[in-house]
Amino acid sequence: MNNPTEYPARLEIDYPEKLDRLTTFFRAIWIIPVAIILGLVSGAGETVTNTIILNEAGEVIRTTRETVGGLAIGLSAATALMIIFRQRYPRWWFDFSRELTRFEARVGAYAALLTDQYPSTVEEQSVHLEIDYPDVEQDLNRWMPLVKWLLAIPHYIVLVVLGLVAVVAIVIAWFAILFTGSYPRSLFDYVVGVARWSLRVQAYAALLVTDQYPPFSLS
């Protein structure tokens, strides 16, 4: 069985002894500016397709609007193609994907009330995320990107359930912080564990930095 602590993608978040009640209460408002920034960055490259459906008389009966693409999807697809056809993962490409993942993690931690530190675009802060740079020729099977999305389906199913429970945990923590100024440690560890699990699946199926199957573990 895989050892979670040795997995090529790792996440740790410092436990805060005290959290600010005011910023916690208004967290859904405070996060809006940085959420917009993250959306602009991760959604860069999206294309919108309008489809017009006509009847036999040539009259418009329905118009559909589809949004496809996006930076995250584009990066994953391009990385897969590079690994399959060239067995390459350019270091600058990896560095960009890792830093974007780190920024997403900081925004996610702030949204989940795990920290009072407003998400920085450059500083690590209390969110410590590490992803190992792969030796493509030695560590990666060039054909695995074709099936990783399929192999990861069991994880996606489990993460949906764990994510729903995490939402409930965050709501409970919101009330706890308002009354006590502290995030219950058990809830904190659980929410971080779900984020850690999600990161490992992302590293495996989207970032494509490892062929090591993610462990089913919160630790």
Order of alpha helices (4+ residues) and beta strands (2+ residues): beta-alpha-alpha-alpha-beta-beta-alpha-alpha-beta-alpha-alpha-alpha-alpha
